[in-house]
Amino acid sequence: MLRRGFAASPRIHANKPIGVAAALQAAKENSTGPVQPQLYDGFSLAGRVGVVSGGNRGLGLEMALTLAEAGAKVYALDLPTTPGEEFRAVQKYIERFDTGAKLEYVGGGVDVTDQKQVWDAVAEIGNKEQRMDIGIAAAGILHGAPGLQYPADEFQKVMSVNVNGVLHIAQAVGQQMERFKTAGSLILIASMSGSITNKDHAWVAYNTSKSAVLQMARSLACELGPQAIRVNSISPGHIYTSMTAAYLDTQPELYQKWAGLNPLGRLGRPDELRGVVAWLASDMSTFCTGSDILVSGGHHAW
Ligand SMILES: NC(=O)c1ccc[n+]([C@@H]2O[C@H](COP(=O)([O-])OP(=O)(O)OC[C@H]3O[C@@H](n4cnc5c(N)ncnc54)[C@H](O)[C@@H]3O)[C@@H](O)[C@H]2O)c1
């Protein structure tokens, strides 16, 4: 049953048959001549609008670029009042696409722990663009302390960013999807640490927070499914970013150790998440919701 006017099926299906249905249609019409394969069309985000928290750097910036490469207008939210050098380089690079895609930084900085600030910032984007299609909650922090002595305020800090902050982004973007009746995609960045414990690291707050993100994605997916809003999580393994550099640059022996903990025998690169982000954000994953996609070099398989 349709609810509140949401489309029963994704836009791409509404317009033309795809896959085997396209081949059967061609046979029925007895059409001849060259056929344009359609697979990559399904990944197009042309004209769509996305929001990425933690988009100033690291995985968030890589994901923002991915959305823009697929054609989207992307808004990055992060703490600094002005974006960093890497962000500006990516922004300039996107300007050269000449596809209508763009990357904008929400000026003044947005703290994901502040629910009202996040809701207002994303509502403003909705006012401006009059649509909302994709939300990626990538802002996160990593902090460690011995579990039996973990200070309550430090534990709370990790929870505030990694759990409450992710919820605030999902809420803010979801509200705009509801407002514009979009069959949208919310992607919550969890971690393999939500499903396994990192050997020899006292990261109880981080690991707990990431488990919460997995369950948040499943819960929201069930609530929002009737509105055709999909919610999934991505669980990366060890990837070199500023977050992990805090460990890897001060304890270089960790490179080999972490690399040896997955069957591929190496750390991941941020760009190795491009495929899964493009897939989850696009109409190529329209039947996927409530799922966690592990991208860990197989770390979780051992
Ligand atoms: N790098 C990895 O190996 C790895 C593995 C699994 C999961 N992750 C997750 O991926 C996400 C991105 O991590 P990363 O490796 O790119 O780290 P990063 O530190 O490079 O980026 C995190 C970003 O979040 C922003 N941020 C932190 N607190 C914020 C707040 N209160 N409000 C707004 N923005 C805030 C930071 O300013 C930063 O730009 C995190 O959720 C992290 O837990 C990373």
The ligand as an SDF file (V2000), in Angstrom:
LIG
                    3D

 44 48  0  0  0  0  0  0  0  0999 V2000
   39.5920    5.3530    9.3860 N   0  0  0  0  0  0  0  0  0  0  0  0
   39.1740    4.1520    9.7340 C   0  0  0  0  0  0  0  0  0  0  0  0
   39.9480    3.1920    9.7660 O   0  0  0  0  0  0  0  0  0  0  0  0
   37.7350    3.9320   10.0970 C   0  0  0  0  0  0  0  0  0  0  0  0
   37.3040    2.6160   10.2470 C   0  0  0  0  0  0  0  0  0  0  0  0
   35.9940    2.3600   10.5710 C   0  0  0  0  0  0  0  0  0  0  0  0
   35.1110    3.4070   10.7320 C   0  0  0  0  0  0  0  0  0  0  0  0
   35.5450    4.6870   10.5820 N   0  0  0  0  0  0  0  0  0  0  0  0
   34.5530    5.7500   10.7750 C   0  0  0  0  0  0  0  0  0  0  0  0
   34.5080    6.5670    9.6270 O   0  0  0  0  0  0  0  0  0  0  0  0
   34.1060    7.8790   10.0080 C   0  0  0  0  0  0  0  0  0  0  0  0
   35.1110    8.8770    9.4360 C   0  0  0  0  0  0  0  0  0  0  0  0
   36.3600    8.6330   10.0480 O   0  0  0  0  0  0  0  0  0  0  0  0
   37.7540    9.1040    9.4370 P   0  0  0  0  0  0  0  0  0  0  0  0
   38.6590    7.9610    9.5180 O   0  0  0  0  0  0  0  0  0  0  0  0
   37.5290    9.7750    8.1560 O   0  0  0  0  0  0  0  0  0  0  0  0
   38.2000   10.1270   10.5730 O   0  0  0  0  0  0  0  0  0  0  0  0
   38.6190   11.6670   10.5100 P   0  0  0  0  0  0  0  0  0  0  0  0
   38.9980   12.0050   11.9050 O   0  0  0  0  0  0  0  0  0  0  0  0
   39.5870   11.9070    9.4180 O   0  0  0  0  0  0  0  0  0  0  0  0
   37.2490   12.3930   10.1170 O   0  0  0  0  0  0  0  0  0  0  0  0
   36.2040   12.5460   11.0200 C   0  0  0  0  0  0  0  0  0  0  0  0
   35.5510   13.8810   10.7570 C   0  0  0  0  0  0  0  0  0  0  0  0
   34.4650   14.0320   11.6790 O   0  0  0  0  0  0  0  0  0  0  0  0
   34.4870   15.3730   12.1250 C   0  0  0  0  0  0  0  0  0  0  0  0
   33.8350   15.5060   13.4300 N   0  0  0  0  0  0  0  0  0  0  0  0
   34.2570   15.0100   14.6260 C   0  0  0  0  0  0  0  0  0  0  0  0
   33.4330   15.4150   15.5930 N   0  0  0  0  0  0  0  0  0  0  0  0
   32.4750   16.1730   15.0140 C   0  0  0  0  0  0  0  0  0  0  0  0
   31.3520   16.8780   15.5030 C   0  0  0  0  0  0  0  0  0  0  0  0
   31.0440   16.9080   16.8080 N   0  0  0  0  0  0  0  0  0  0  0  0
   30.5820   17.5500   14.6190 N   0  0  0  0  0  0  0  0  0  0  0  0
   30.8920   17.5620   13.2880 C   0  0  0  0  0  0  0  0  0  0  0  0
   31.9360   16.9140   12.7740 N   0  0  0  0  0  0  0  0  0  0  0  0
   32.7240   16.2380   13.6360 C   0  0  0  0  0  0  0  0  0  0  0  0
   35.9670   15.7230   12.2140 C   0  0  0  0  0  0  0  0  0  0  0  0
   36.1700   17.1320   12.2720 O   0  0  0  0  0  0  0  0  0  0  0  0
   36.5110   15.0660   10.9690 C   0  0  0  0  0  0  0  0  0  0  0  0
   36.4770   15.9210    9.8590 O   0  0  0  0  0  0  0  0  0  0  0  0
   34.0270    7.8780   11.5350 C   0  0  0  0  0  0  0  0  0  0  0  0
   32.6990    7.6770   11.9330 O   0  0  0  0  0  0  0  0  0  0  0  0
   34.8760    6.6890   11.9150 C   0  0  0  0  0  0  0  0  0  0  0  0
   34.5150    6.1580   13.1600 O   0  0  0  0  0  0  0  0  0  0  0  0
   36.8430    4.9750   10.2670 C   0  0  0  0  0  0  0  0  0  0  0  0
  1  2  1  0
  2  3  2  0
  2  4  1  0
  4  5  1  0
  4 44  2  0
  5  6  2  0
  6  7  1  0
  7  8  2  0
  8  9  1  0
  8 44  1  0
  9 10  1  0
  9 42  1  0
 10 11  1  0
 11 12  1  0
 11 40  1  0
 12 13  1  0
 13 14  1  0
 14 15  2  0
 14 16  1  0
 14 17  1  0
 17 18  1  0
 18 19  2  0
 18 20  1  0
 18 21  1  0
 21 22  1  0
 22 23  1  0
 23 24  1  0
 23 38  1  0
 24 25  1  0
 25 26  1  0
 25 36  1  0
 26 27  1  0
 26 35  1  0
 27 28  2  0
 28 29  1  0
 29 30  1  0
 29 35  2  0
 30 31  1  0
 30 32  2  0
 32 33  1  0
 33 34  2  0
 34 35  1  0
 36 37  1  0
 36 38  1  0
 38 39  1  0
 40 41  1  0
 40 42  1  0
 42 43  1  0
M  CHG  2   8   1  16  -1
M  END
$$$$
